[in-house]
Amino acid sequence: MAKQTGPFYITGTLGGITFYKRKGSWVARKKTSLNKKRVKTDPAFEGSRRASACFGAAAKLAKKIYWQLPANKRGRGVIGKITGLVNTMLREGIAPETIEATILKSYT
């Protein structure tokens, strides 16, 4: 990755090179060939779209479960753990009702 030097720094894309700030230093790289339309339609990204849809469903169910927990069980990091559990269980083919009951039982 190339670094930007000089008195002025650029953010954006010029002539196929993208300039931006990363971890406190200014860098440049070749412009990516990916775009929103390609990710949404290209068969090569079918697995990513499926995983994304499953994770979205898991996040919605996790939110529902989280707000049913007692106030003393909610807190920093809990929603992420619940989302991970729900995502794993959905991928195993477990019904959402069963997931909800199982997680609520384990947290109360």
N, C-alpha and C positions, 0 to 999 in steps of 0.2 A: 504494500500500500504506500503510495507516494505521499509525502508531507508537503504542505503549503509553506512557503517561506516568504518573507518580505513584510513591508509595512501594512499591506492591505490583504484581507482574507475574503474569499468568495464563498457564498452558500448558493447552491443551485447546480444546474447542468448547462454546460457550454460545449458545443461540438462533440458530444458523445462522452464527455468527462464530467463526473459528478463530484462536486466539492461540498464538504460538510465538516462539522466539528464532531469529534469522537473522543470521549474520555479526556477532554481538556486540550487535545491537540487538533490542529486543522489538517485534514487529509483530502486526497483526491483518489478516485478510482474510475474504472471504465463503467459506463452506463449499463445497467442491467437490461436484458431483453424481456424480462417479465413485466406484465401489466395486468390490470384487473380483469380485462376481458379474457385474456389467455388463461388465467388461473380458474375462471368460472366456466370455461368451455372446453379447454384442451383435455382429451382423454388421459393424458399423462398425469393430470392432477386429480383424477377421480378419487383416489385413496385419500388425498388431503381433504377434499370436499366432504367425503363420508365421515372422516374423523372429526372434522369441524362441526358437522351437523350433530354428531353424537355428543360431542363436548358441550355444544349449545344446549341440548336437551338436558344433559347432566347438570349444567349450571342452573337452569330454571328449576329443576327438581330440588337441587341442593338449597337454593334460596328459600323455597317453600318449607323444607325441613328445618333450616336454620332458624326461621322465625317461629317455629313451633317449640324450639328448645327453651328450657327455663332460662331466665336472664343470667343466672350465675354460670351457666354452661356456655354462653355465647362469649366471644372475645376474639382477640387477635389470632389469626391463623386458623380458626375453626372452620370458616366457610371453605377455605382451600382444601382442608383435609376431607371435609364432607363431599366436596365436588369430586375429588379424586376417587373416593370410595364409590360414589354414585356412578361415575364414568366407568370404572372397572366392572361394577355389577351390571350395568346396562350392556356392556360388551359381552358379558357372559350370558346374556339373554334373560336375566331376572326381571320380572315384572315390576314396574314403577311402584305399585302399591306395596309389594313385598319389600322393596328397597326402603321405602319410607318407614314402614313398620320396624324393620330390622335396625336401621340407624337410630330412630327415635328410642328404641328399646335400649340400645347400647349407650346412649348419651344420658339417659335419665335413671 
